[in-house]
Amino acid sequence: METASDYYISWSVYLVAVLVAQLLLWRVLRIIKTQDIKFLVSILFFALLITPVPLETGQSYWVPAFMAAIMEGLNHGFEAAQPRLWPIFMTMLIFVCLSVAWRLYRLRRQSSQ
């Protein structure tokens, strides 16, 4: 039986792996000259990796949504995976909107100085 501490240890290890993946992506994206494109790809990748969904309805355990979508898709087809994909898309949309708002704020602040 899995204990709560195992659950938190698993998430901690996963989040460290996400950090390492982000650092590797940052190194790979050095070939792209445009900072905005680099940032956009980076936040979309981050949203893909960190968005959680409940393991099963009514349970208190959460798993990364893209992993749940892959498993649901392989076992039961694309229709079963779709509910796991919506949180990812919504997180991506929120991150993109926040990044655009931040960019506009910075541009307005620079122009007023």
Backbone as XML, in Angstrom:
<?xml version="1.0"?>
<chain id="A" units="angstrom">
  <residue number="1" name="MET">
    <atom name="N" x="0.836" y="-1.182" z="0.000"/>
    <atom name="CA" x="0.000" y="0.000" z="0.000"/>
    <atom name="C" x="0.879" y="1.242" z="0.000"/>
  </residue>
  <residue number="2" name="GLU">
    <atom name="N" x="0.568" y="2.147" z="-0.861"/>
    <atom name="CA" x="1.342" y="3.380" z="-0.978"/>
    <atom name="C" x="0.945" y="4.340" z="0.133"/>
  </residue>
  <residue number="3" name="THR">
    <atom name="N" x="1.950" y="4.923" z="0.741"/>
    <atom name="CA" x="1.678" y="5.885" z="1.803"/>
    <atom name="C" x="1.720" y="7.297" z="1.236"/>
  </residue>
  <residue number="4" name="ALA">
    <atom name="N" x="1.264" y="8.239" z="2.045"/>
    <atom name="CA" x="1.257" y="9.636" z="1.610"/>
    <atom name="C" x="2.672" y="10.145" z="1.379"/>
  </residue>
  <residue number="5" name="SER">
    <atom name="N" x="3.627" y="9.684" z="2.179"/>
    <atom name="CA" x="4.999" y="10.152" z="1.998"/>
    <atom name="C" x="5.577" y="9.657" z="0.675"/>
  </residue>
  <residue number="6" name="ASP">
    <atom name="N" x="5.215" y="8.428" z="0.254"/>
    <atom name="CA" x="5.656" y="7.937" z="-1.051"/>
    <atom name="C" x="5.086" y="8.794" z="-2.180"/>
  </residue>
  <residue number="7" name="TYR">
    <atom name="N" x="3.854" y="9.206" z="-2.011"/>
    <atom name="CA" x="3.196" y="10.054" z="-3.004"/>
    <atom name="C" x="3.940" y="11.379" z="-3.147"/>
  </residue>
  <residue number="8" name="TYR">
    <atom name="N" x="4.267" y="12.008" z="-2.034"/>
    <atom name="CA" x="4.971" y="13.290" z="-2.067"/>
    <atom name="C" x="6.404" y="13.135" z="-2.559"/>
  </residue>
  <residue number="9" name="ILE">
    <atom name="N" x="7.042" y="12.047" z="-2.217"/>
    <atom name="CA" x="8.390" y="11.784" z="-2.727"/>
    <atom name="C" x="8.351" y="11.604" z="-4.240"/>
  </residue>
  <residue number="10" name="SER">
    <atom name="N" x="7.353" y="10.885" z="-4.725"/>
    <atom name="CA" x="7.210" y="10.678" z="-6.173"/>
    <atom name="C" x="7.022" y="11.998" z="-6.905"/>
  </residue>
  <residue number="11" name="TRP">
    <atom name="N" x="6.157" y="12.869" z="-6.365"/>
    <atom name="CA" x="5.947" y="14.177" z="-6.985"/>
    <atom name="C" x="7.209" y="15.023" z="-6.915"/>
  </residue>
  <residue number="12" name="SER">
    <atom name="N" x="7.944" y="14.938" z="-5.820"/>
    <atom name="CA" x="9.192" y="15.711" z="-5.693"/>
    <atom name="C" x="10.206" y="15.276" z="-6.737"/>
  </residue>
  <residue number="13" name="VAL">
    <atom name="N" x="10.354" y="13.975" z="-6.900"/>
    <atom name="CA" x="11.283" y="13.457" z="-7.910"/>
    <atom name="C" x="10.826" y="13.885" z="-9.304"/>
  </residue>
  <residue number="14" name="TYR">
    <atom name="N" x="9.528" y="13.807" z="-9.555"/>
    <atom name="CA" x="9.002" y="14.206" z="-10.848"/>
    <atom name="C" x="9.266" y="15.686" z="-11.122"/>
  </residue>
  <residue number="15" name="LEU">
    <atom name="N" x="9.044" y="16.543" z="-10.139"/>
    <atom name="CA" x="9.261" y="17.979" z="-10.340"/>
    <atom name="C" x="10.736" y="18.311" z="-10.551"/>
  </residue>
  <residue number="16" name="VAL">
    <atom name="N" x="11.637" y="17.573" z="-9.920"/>
    <atom name="CA" x="13.065" y="17.753" z="-10.186"/>
    <atom name="C" x="13.365" y="17.338" z="-11.630"/>
  </residue>
  <residue number="17" name="ALA">
    <atom name="N" x="12.745" y="16.253" z="-12.084"/>
    <atom name="CA" x="12.929" y="15.820" z="-13.480"/>
    <atom name="C" x="12.380" y="16.862" z="-14.451"/>
  </residue>
  <residue number="18" name="VAL">
    <atom name="N" x="11.274" y="17.503" z="-14.105"/>
    <atom name="CA" x="10.721" y="18.579" z="-14.943"/>
    <atom name="C" x="11.701" y="19.743" z="-15.007"/>
  </residue>
  <residue number="19" name="LEU">
    <atom name="N" x="12.298" y="20.093" z="-13.888"/>
    <atom name="CA" x="13.289" y="21.165" z="-13.865"/>
    <atom name="C" x="14.478" y="20.830" z="-14.762"/>
  </residue>
  <residue number="20" name="VAL">
    <atom name="N" x="14.954" y="19.601" z="-14.691"/>
    <atom name="CA" x="16.071" y="19.169" z="-15.546"/>
    <atom name="C" x="15.654" y="19.222" z="-17.017"/>
  </residue>
  <residue number="21" name="ALA">
    <atom name="N" x="14.430" y="18.789" z="-17.316"/>
    <atom name="CA" x="13.939" y="18.832" z="-18.701"/>
    <atom name="C" x="13.844" y="20.270" z="-19.195"/>
  </residue>
  <residue number="22" name="GLN">
    <atom name="N" x="13.416" y="21.182" z="-18.337"/>
    <atom name="CA" x="13.349" y="22.599" z="-18.719"/>
    <atom name="C" x="14.748" y="23.154" z="-18.998"/>
  </residue>
  <residue number="23" name="LEU">
    <atom name="N" x="15.713" y="22.777" z="-18.187"/>
    <atom name="CA" x="17.093" y="23.231" z="-18.419"/>
    <atom name="C" x="17.641" y="22.681" z="-19.730"/>
  </residue>
  <residue number="24" name="LEU">
    <atom name="N" x="17.350" y="21.418" z="-20.015"/>
    <atom name="CA" x="17.787" y="20.839" z="-21.288"/>
    <atom name="C" x="17.101" y="21.512" z="-22.470"/>
  </residue>
  <residue number="25" name="LEU">
    <atom name="N" x="15.819" y="21.787" z="-22.322"/>
    <atom name="CA" x="15.108" y="22.493" z="-23.390"/>
    <atom name="C" x="15.705" y="23.876" z="-23.608"/>
  </residue>
  <residue number="26" name="TRP">
    <atom name="N" x="16.033" y="24.567" z="-22.533"/>
    <atom name="CA" x="16.651" y="25.884" z="-22.641"/>
    <atom name="C" x="17.952" y="25.803" z="-23.440"/>
  </residue>
  <residue number="27" name="ARG">
    <atom name="N" x="18.735" y="24.760" z="-23.196"/>
    <atom name="CA" x="19.986" y="24.582" z="-23.952"/>
    <atom name="C" x="19.702" y="24.297" z="-25.427"/>
  </residue>
  <residue number="28" name="VAL">
    <atom name="N" x="18.707" y="23.509" z="-25.699"/>
    <atom name="CA" x="18.350" y="23.183" z="-27.086"/>
    <atom name="C" x="17.825" y="24.408" z="-27.816"/>
  </residue>
  <residue number="29" name="LEU">
    <atom name="N" x="17.081" y="25.241" z="-27.115"/>
    <atom name="CA" x="16.475" y="26.415" z="-27.745"/>
    <atom name="C" x="17.461" y="27.556" z="-27.972"/>
  </residue>
  <residue number="30" name="ARG">
    <atom name="N" x="18.697" y="27.378" z="-27.605"/>
    <atom name="CA" x="19.689" y="28.430" z="-27.844"/>
    <atom name="C" x="19.851" y="28.726" z="-29.323"/>
  </residue>
  <residue number="31" name="ILE">
    <atom name="N" x="19.532" y="27.776" z="-30.185"/>
    <atom name="CA" x="19.691" y="27.991" z="-31.626"/>
    <atom name="C" x="18.641" y="28.956" z="-32.183"/>
  </residue>
  <residue number="32" name="ILE">
    <atom name="N" x="17.530" y="29.135" z="-31.455"/>
    <atom name="CA" x="16.488" y="30.067" z="-31.887"/>
    <atom name="C" x="16.866" y="31.465" z="-31.435"/>
  </residue>
  <residue number="33" name="LYS">
    <atom name="N" x="16.835" y="32.401" z="-32.362"/>
    <atom name="CA" x="17.266" y="33.771" z="-32.068"/>
    <atom name="C" x="16.204" y="34.597" z="-31.345"/>
  </residue>
  <residue number="34" name="THR">
    <atom name="N" x="14.934" y="34.377" z="-31.632"/>
    <atom name="CA" x="13.865" y="35.191" z="-31.090"/>
    <atom name="C" x="13.533" y="34.775" z="-29.658"/>
  </residue>
  <residue number="35" name="GLN">
    <atom name="N" x="13.666" y="35.719" z="-28.729"/>
    <atom name="CA" x="13.402" y="35.446" z="-27.319"/>
    <atom name="C" x="11.943" y="35.069" z="-27.077"/>
  </residue>
  <residue number="36" name="ASP">
    <atom name="N" x="11.015" y="35.713" z="-27.796"/>
    <atom name="CA" x="9.598" y="35.440" z="-27.590"/>
    <atom name="C" x="9.238" y="34.001" z="-27.959"/>
  </residue>
  <residue number="37" name="ILE">
    <atom name="N" x="9.810" y="33.519" z="-29.045"/>
    <atom name="CA" x="9.551" y="32.134" z="-29.466"/>
    <atom name="C" x="10.130" y="31.160" z="-28.436"/>
  </residue>
  <residue number="38" name="LYS">
    <atom name="N" x="11.330" y="31.430" z="-27.970"/>
    <atom name="CA" x="11.944" y="30.575" z="-26.946"/>
    <atom name="C" x="11.075" y="30.510" z="-25.702"/>
  </residue>
  <residue number="39" name="PHE">
    <atom name="N" x="10.619" y="31.679" z="-25.257"/>
    <atom name="CA" x="9.813" y="31.734" z="-24.053"/>
    <atom name="C" x="8.487" y="31.001" z="-24.243"/>
  </residue>
  <residue number="40" name="LEU">
    <atom name="N" x="7.856" y="31.183" z="-25.396"/>
    <atom name="CA" x="6.586" y="30.526" z="-25.682"/>
    <atom name="C" x="6.737" y="29.006" z="-25.682"/>
  </residue>
  <residue number="41" name="VAL">
    <atom name="N" x="7.738" y="28.503" z="-26.362"/>
    <atom name="CA" x="7.975" y="27.051" z="-26.392"/>
    <atom name="C" x="8.255" y="26.537" z="-24.984"/>
  </residue>
  <residue number="42" name="SER">
    <atom name="N" x="9.019" y="27.286" z="-24.236"/>
    <atom name="CA" x="9.369" y="26.879" z="-22.882"/>
    <atom name="C" x="8.137" y="26.800" z="-21.965"/>
  </residue>
  <residue number="43" name="ILE">
    <atom name="N" x="7.274" y="27.812" z="-22.009"/>
    <atom name="CA" x="6.108" y="27.772" z="-21.123"/>
    <atom name="C" x="5.088" y="26.721" z="-21.561"/>
  </residue>
  <residue number="44" name="LEU">
    <atom name="N" x="4.986" y="26.479" z="-22.869"/>
    <atom name="CA" x="4.075" y="25.436" z="-23.329"/>
    <atom name="C" x="4.565" y="24.054" z="-22.903"/>
  </residue>
  <residue number="45" name="PHE">
    <atom name="N" x="5.860" y="23.836" z="-22.988"/>
    <atom name="CA" x="6.444" y="22.571" z="-22.537"/>
    <atom name="C" x="6.252" y="22.406" z="-21.027"/>
  </residue>
  <residue number="46" name="PHE">
    <atom name="N" x="6.458" y="23.490" z="-20.283"/>
    <atom name="CA" x="6.273" y="23.458" z="-18.839"/>
    <atom name="C" x="4.824" y="23.136" z="-18.487"/>
  </residue>
  <residue number="47" name="ALA">
    <atom name="N" x="3.879" y="23.762" z="-19.184"/>
    <atom name="CA" x="2.461" y="23.492" z="-18.937"/>
    <atom name="C" x="2.123" y="22.039" z="-19.233"/>
  </residue>
  <residue number="48" name="LEU">
    <atom name="N" x="2.695" y="21.502" z="-20.296"/>
    <atom name="CA" x="2.468" y="20.099" z="-20.643"/>
    <atom name="C" x="2.923" y="19.181" z="-19.516"/>
  </residue>
  <residue number="49" name="LEU">
    <atom name="N" x="4.069" y="19.492" z="-18.932"/>
    <atom name="CA" x="4.642" y="18.605" z="-17.923"/>
    <atom name="C" x="4.024" y="18.742" z="-16.540"/>
  </residue>
  <residue number="50" name="ILE">
    <atom name="N" x="3.586" y="19.932" z="-16.143"/>
    <atom name="CA" x="3.170" y="20.098" z="-14.753"/>
    <atom name="C" x="1.666" y="20.035" z="-14.512"/>
  </residue>
  <residue number="51" name="THR">
    <atom name="N" x="0.857" y="20.031" z="-15.542"/>
    <atom name="CA" x="-0.590" y="20.029" z="-15.335"/>
    <atom name="C" x="-1.036" y="18.700" z="-14.723"/>
  </residue>
  <residue number="52" name="PRO">
    <atom name="N" x="-1.647" y="18.768" z="-13.530"/>
    <atom name="CA" x="-2.100" y="17.524" z="-12.896"/>
    <atom name="C" x="-3.592" y="17.271" z="-13.142"/>
  </residue>
  <residue number="53" name="VAL">
    <atom name="N" x="-3.979" y="16.011" z="-13.051"/>
    <atom name="CA" x="-5.384" y="15.600" z="-13.076"/>
    <atom name="C" x="-5.575" y="14.512" z="-12.014"/>
  </residue>
  <residue number="54" name="PRO">
    <atom name="N" x="-6.806" y="14.349" z="-11.519"/>
    <atom name="CA" x="-7.035" y="13.270" z="-10.555"/>
    <atom name="C" x="-6.802" y="11.908" z="-11.209"/>
  </residue>
  <residue number="55" name="LEU">
    <atom name="N" x="-6.223" y="11.002" z="-10.460"/>
    <atom name="CA" x="-5.976" y="9.663" z="-10.986"/>
    <atom name="C" x="-7.288" y="8.993" z="-11.365"/>
  </residue>
  <residue number="56" name="GLU">
    <atom name="N" x="-8.227" y="9.027" z="-10.458"/>
    <atom name="CA" x="-9.580" y="8.543" z="-10.717"/>
    <atom name="C" x="-10.550" y="9.504" z="-10.050"/>
  </residue>
  <residue number="57" name="THR">
    <atom name="N" x="-11.750" y="9.555" z="-10.549"/>
    <atom name="CA" x="-12.746" y="10.460" z="-9.992"/>
    <atom name="C" x="-12.980" y="10.121" z="-8.526"/>
  </residue>
  <residue number="58" name="GLY">
    <atom name="N" x="-12.917" y="11.151" z="-7.694"/>
    <atom name="CA" x="-13.161" y="10.962" z="-6.276"/>
    <atom name="C" x="-11.926" y="10.624" z="-5.461"/>
  </residue>
  <residue number="59" name="GLN">
    <atom name="N" x="-10.797" y="10.398" z="-6.108"/>
    <atom name="CA" x="-9.572" y="10.103" z="-5.365"/>
    <atom name="C" x="-8.793" y="11.375" z="-5.098"/>
  </residue>
  <residue number="60" name="SER">
    <atom name="N" x="-7.965" y="11.335" z="-4.070"/>
    <atom name="CA" x="-7.173" y="12.514" z="-3.729"/>
    <atom name="C" x="-5.775" y="12.459" z="-4.350"/>
  </residue>
  <residue number="61" name="TYR">
    <atom name="N" x="-5.473" y="11.422" z="-5.108"/>
    <atom name="CA" x="-4.173" y="11.322" z="-5.770"/>
    <atom name="C" x="-4.248" y="11.950" z="-7.155"/>
  </residue>
  <residue number="62" name="TRP">
    <atom name="N" x="-3.231" y="12.753" z="-7.460"/>
    <atom name="CA" x="-3.154" y="13.437" z="-8.742"/>
    <atom name="C" x="-1.933" y="12.939" z="-9.498"/>
  </residue>
  <residue number="63" name="VAL">
    <atom name="N" x="-2.043" y="12.940" z="-10.819"/>
    <atom name="CA" x="-0.952" y="12.491" z="-11.687"/>
    <atom name="C" x="-0.762" y="13.527" z="-12.801"/>
  </residue>
  <residue number="64" name="PRO">
    <atom name="N" x="0.402" y="13.537" z="-13.455"/>
    <atom name="CA" x="0.578" y="14.442" z="-14.601"/>
    <atom name="C" x="-0.439" y="14.105" z="-15.703"/>
  </residue>
  <residue number="65" name="ALA">
    <atom name="N" x="-1.077" y="15.133" z="-16.219"/>
    <atom name="CA" x="-2.169" y="14.938" z="-17.177"/>
    <atom name="C" x="-1.708" y="14.283" z="-18.470"/>
  </residue>
  <residue number="66" name="PHE">
    <atom name="N" x="-0.511" y="14.631" z="-18.954"/>
    <atom name="CA" x="-0.089" y="14.048" z="-20.223"/>
    <atom name="C" x="0.173" y="12.548" z="-20.068"/>
  </residue>
  <residue number="67" name="MET">
    <atom name="N" x="0.665" y="12.121" z="-18.901"/>
    <atom name="CA" x="0.879" y="10.684" z="-18.670"/>
    <atom name="C" x="-0.458" y="9.949" z="-18.586"/>
  </residue>
  <residue number="68" name="ALA">
    <atom name="N" x="-1.406" y="10.558" z="-17.888"/>
    <atom name="CA" x="-2.738" y="9.953" z="-17.798"/>
    <atom name="C" x="-3.388" y="9.877" z="-19.173"/>
  </residue>
  <residue number="69" name="ALA">
    <atom name="N" x="-3.212" y="10.918" z="-19.992"/>
    <atom name="CA" x="-3.790" y="10.921" z="-21.339"/>
    <atom name="C" x="-3.165" y="9.836" z="-22.209"/>
  </residue>
  <residue number="70" name="ILE">
    <atom name="N" x="-1.864" y="9.668" z="-22.099"/>
    <atom name="CA" x="-1.197" y="8.615" z="-22.878"/>
    <atom name="C" x="-1.719" y="7.243" z="-22.478"/>
  </residue>
  <residue number="71" name="MET">
    <atom name="N" x="-1.801" y="6.998" z="-21.174"/>
    <atom name="CA" x="-2.264" y="5.685" z="-20.713"/>
    <atom name="C" x="-3.722" y="5.441" z="-21.084"/>
  </residue>
  <residue number="72" name="GLU">
    <atom name="N" x="-4.562" y="6.443" z="-20.897"/>
    <atom name="CA" x="-5.976" y="6.299" z="-21.272"/>
    <atom name="C" x="-6.106" y="6.069" z="-22.776"/>
  </residue>
  <residue number="73" name="GLY">
    <atom name="N" x="-5.324" y="6.816" z="-23.560"/>
    <atom name="CA" x="-5.384" y="6.670" z="-25.014"/>
    <atom name="C" x="-4.925" y="5.305" z="-25.483"/>
  </residue>
  <residue number="74" name="LEU">
    <atom name="N" x="-3.869" y="4.794" z="-24.883"/>
    <atom name="CA" x="-3.377" y="3.469" z="-25.273"/>
    <atom name="C" x="-4.335" y="2.366" z="-24.860"/>
  </residue>
  <residue number="75" name="ASN">
    <atom name="N" x="-4.927" y="2.502" z="-23.685"/>
    <atom name="CA" x="-5.794" y="1.440" z="-23.166"/>
    <atom name="C" x="-7.219" y="1.504" z="-23.693"/>
  </residue>
  <residue number="76" name="HIS">
    <atom name="N" x="-7.756" y="2.710" z="-23.883"/>
    <atom name="CA" x="-9.182" y="2.827" z="-24.204"/>
    <atom name="C" x="-9.479" y="3.675" z="-25.434"/>
  </residue>
  <residue number="77" name="GLY">
    <atom name="N" x="-8.485" y="4.216" z="-26.094"/>
    <atom name="CA" x="-8.717" y="5.011" z="-27.290"/>
    <atom name="C" x="-8.674" y="6.503" z="-27.019"/>
  </residue>
  <residue number="78" name="PHE">
    <atom name="N" x="-8.668" y="7.264" z="-28.107"/>
    <atom name="CA" x="-8.527" y="8.715" z="-28.013"/>
    <atom name="C" x="-9.677" y="9.369" z="-27.265"/>
  </residue>
  <residue number="79" name="GLU">
    <atom name="N" x="-10.875" y="8.852" z="-27.416"/>
    <atom name="CA" x="-12.033" y="9.441" z="-26.746"/>
    <atom name="C" x="-11.871" y="9.408" z="-25.231"/>
  </residue>
  <residue number="80" name="ALA">
    <atom name="N" x="-11.257" y="8.370" z="-24.722"/>
    <atom name="CA" x="-11.026" y="8.270" z="-23.276"/>
    <atom name="C" x="-9.926" y="9.227" z="-22.821"/>
  </residue>
  <residue number="81" name="ALA">
    <atom name="N" x="-9.006" y="9.569" z="-23.708"/>
    <atom name="CA" x="-7.896" y="10.455" z="-23.358"/>
    <atom name="C" x="-8.285" y="11.930" z="-23.413"/>
  </residue>
  <residue number="82" name="GLN">
    <atom name="N" x="-9.312" y="12.272" z="-24.145"/>
    <atom name="CA" x="-9.683" y="13.679" z="-24.313"/>
    <atom name="C" x="-9.948" y="14.417" z="-23.010"/>
  </residue>
  <residue number="83" name="PRO">
    <atom name="N" x="-10.657" y="13.845" z="-22.036"/>
    <atom name="CA" x="-10.856" y="14.599" z="-20.785"/>
    <atom name="C" x="-9.553" y="14.902" z="-20.050"/>
  </residue>
  <residue number="84" name="ARG">
    <atom name="N" x="-8.521" y="14.121" z="-20.283"/>
    <atom name="CA" x="-7.222" y="14.369" z="-19.653"/>
    <atom name="C" x="-6.447" y="15.468" z="-20.379"/>
  </residue>
  <residue number="85" name="LEU">
    <atom name="N" x="-6.792" y="15.721" z="-21.638"/>
    <atom name="CA" x="-6.084" y="16.733" z="-22.428"/>
    <atom name="C" x="-6.603" y="18.149" z="-22.182"/>
  </residue>
  <residue number="86" name="TRP">
    <atom name="N" x="-7.872" y="18.292" z="-21.831"/>
    <atom name="CA" x="-8.439" y="19.623" z="-21.635"/>
    <atom name="C" x="-7.730" y="20.440" z="-20.566"/>
  </residue>
  <residue number="87" name="PRO">
    <atom name="N" x="-7.378" y="19.853" z="-19.426"/>
    <atom name="CA" x="-6.635" y="20.667" z="-18.446"/>
    <atom name="C" x="-5.289" y="21.155" z="-18.984"/>
  </residue>
  <residue number="88" name="ILE">
    <atom name="N" x="-4.637" y="20.351" z="-19.810"/>
    <atom name="CA" x="-3.360" y="20.774" z="-20.403"/>
    <atom name="C" x="-3.580" y="21.978" z="-21.308"/>
  </residue>
  <residue number="89" name="PHE">
    <atom name="N" x="-4.579" y="21.893" z="-22.175"/>
    <atom name="CA" x="-4.851" y="22.996" z="-23.089"/>
    <atom name="C" x="-5.252" y="24.263" z="-22.345"/>
  </residue>
  <residue number="90" name="MET">
    <atom name="N" x="-6.027" y="24.115" z="-21.289"/>
    <atom name="CA" x="-6.428" y="25.286" z="-20.512"/>
    <atom name="C" x="-5.230" y="25.906" z="-19.797"/>
  </residue>
  <residue number="91" name="THR">
    <atom name="N" x="-4.353" y="25.081" z="-19.253"/>
    <atom name="CA" x="-3.142" y="25.594" z="-18.607"/>
    <atom name="C" x="-2.261" y="26.311" z="-19.623"/>
  </residue>
  <residue number="92" name="MET">
    <atom name="N" x="-2.122" y="25.735" z="-20.794"/>
    <atom name="CA" x="-1.337" y="26.383" z="-21.844"/>
    <atom name="C" x="-1.942" y="27.731" z="-22.222"/>
  </residue>
  <residue number="93" name="LEU">
    <atom name="N" x="-3.248" y="27.771" z="-22.367"/>
    <atom name="CA" x="-3.926" y="29.020" z="-22.723"/>
    <atom name="C" x="-3.717" y="30.083" z="-21.646"/>
  </residue>
  <residue number="94" name="ILE">
    <atom name="N" x="-3.832" y="29.692" z="-20.394"/>
    <atom name="CA" x="-3.612" y="30.630" z="-19.286"/>
    <atom name="C" x="-2.175" y="31.144" z="-19.293"/>
  </residue>
  <residue number="95" name="PHE">
    <atom name="N" x="-1.207" y="30.244" z="-19.481"/>
    <atom name="CA" x="0.201" y="30.656" z="-19.510"/>
    <atom name="C" x="0.478" y="31.608" z="-20.666"/>
  </residue>
  <residue number="96" name="VAL">
    <atom name="N" x="-0.086" y="31.338" z="-21.837"/>
    <atom name="CA" x="0.124" y="32.213" z="-22.988"/>
    <atom name="C" x="-0.514" y="33.577" z="-22.737"/>
  </residue>
  <residue number="97" name="CYS">
    <atom name="N" x="-1.719" y="33.597" z="-22.204"/>
    <atom name="CA" x="-2.380" y="34.880" z="-21.903"/>
    <atom name="C" x="-1.588" y="35.679" z="-20.873"/>
  </residue>
  <residue number="98" name="LEU">
    <atom name="N" x="-1.093" y="35.013" z="-19.845"/>
    <atom name="CA" x="-0.284" y="35.708" z="-18.839"/>
    <atom name="C" x="1.016" y="36.236" z="-19.435"/>
  </residue>
  <residue number="99" name="SER">
    <atom name="N" x="1.630" y="35.463" z="-20.326"/>
    <atom name="CA" x="2.878" y="35.926" z="-20.924"/>
    <atom name="C" x="2.644" y="37.122" z="-21.850"/>
  </residue>
  <residue number="100" name="VAL">
    <atom name="N" x="1.526" y="37.130" z="-22.583"/>
    <atom name="CA" x="1.195" y="38.279" z="-23.439"/>
    <atom name="C" x="0.915" y="39.500" z="-22.575"/>
  </residue>
  <residue number="101" name="ALA">
    <atom name="N" x="0.180" y="39.319" z="-21.499"/>
    <atom name="CA" x="-0.109" y="40.442" z="-20.602"/>
    <atom name="C" x="1.179" y="40.980" z="-19.985"/>
  </residue>
  <residue number="102" name="TRP">
    <atom name="N" x="2.071" y="40.099" z="-19.592"/>
    <atom name="CA" x="3.353" y="40.518" z="-19.014"/>
    <atom name="C" x="4.176" y="41.282" z="-20.043"/>
  </residue>
  <residue number="103" name="ARG">
    <atom name="N" x="4.187" y="40.787" z="-21.275"/>
    <atom name="CA" x="4.933" y="41.447" z="-22.343"/>
    <atom name="C" x="4.380" y="42.846" z="-22.602"/>
  </residue>
  <residue number="104" name="LEU">
    <atom name="N" x="3.058" y="42.986" z="-22.653"/>
    <atom name="CA" x="2.443" y="44.293" z="-22.872"/>
    <atom name="C" x="2.744" y="45.239" z="-21.714"/>
  </residue>
  <residue number="105" name="TYR">
    <atom name="N" x="2.713" y="44.721" z="-20.506"/>
    <atom name="CA" x="3.045" y="45.532" z="-19.333"/>
    <atom name="C" x="4.482" y="46.036" z="-19.414"/>
  </residue>
  <residue number="106" name="ARG">
    <atom name="N" x="5.412" y="45.151" z="-19.774"/>
    <atom name="CA" x="6.817" y="45.558" z="-19.890"/>
    <atom name="C" x="7.011" y="46.581" z="-20.991"/>
  </residue>
  <residue number="107" name="LEU">
    <atom name="N" x="6.324" y="46.400" z="-22.133"/>
    <atom name="CA" x="6.458" y="47.358" z="-23.234"/>
    <atom name="C" x="5.915" y="48.729" z="-22.835"/>
  </residue>
  <residue number="108" name="ARG">
    <atom name="N" x="4.790" y="48.774" z="-22.149"/>
    <atom name="CA" x="4.229" y="50.036" z="-21.707"/>
    <atom name="C" x="5.123" y="50.710" z="-20.672"/>
  </residue>
  <residue number="109" name="ARG">
    <atom name="N" x="5.695" y="49.926" z="-19.811"/>
    <atom name="CA" x="6.584" y="50.476" z="-18.797"/>
    <atom name="C" x="7.866" y="51.050" z="-19.421"/>
  </residue>
  <residue number="110" name="GLN">
    <atom name="N" x="8.398" y="50.342" z="-20.424"/>
    <atom name="CA" x="9.599" y="50.835" z="-21.116"/>
    <atom name="C" x="9.302" y="52.098" z="-21.902"/>
  </residue>
  <residue number="111" name="SER">
    <atom name="N" x="8.143" y="52.168" z="-22.539"/>
    <atom name="CA" x="7.812" y="53.330" z="-23.348"/>
    <atom name="C" x="7.534" y="54.570" z="-22.478"/>
  </residue>
  <residue number="112" name="SER">
    <atom name="N" x="7.113" y="54.364" z="-21.252"/>
    <atom name="CA" x="6.830" y="55.512" z="-20.384"/>
    <atom name="C" x="8.091" y="56.073" z="-19.728"/>
  </residue>
  <residue number="113" name="GLN">
    <atom name="N" x="9.180" y="55.351" z="-19.797"/>
    <atom name="CA" x="10.435" y="55.829" z="-19.166"/>
    <atom name="C" x="11.231" y="56.685" z="-20.079"/>
  </residue>
</chain>
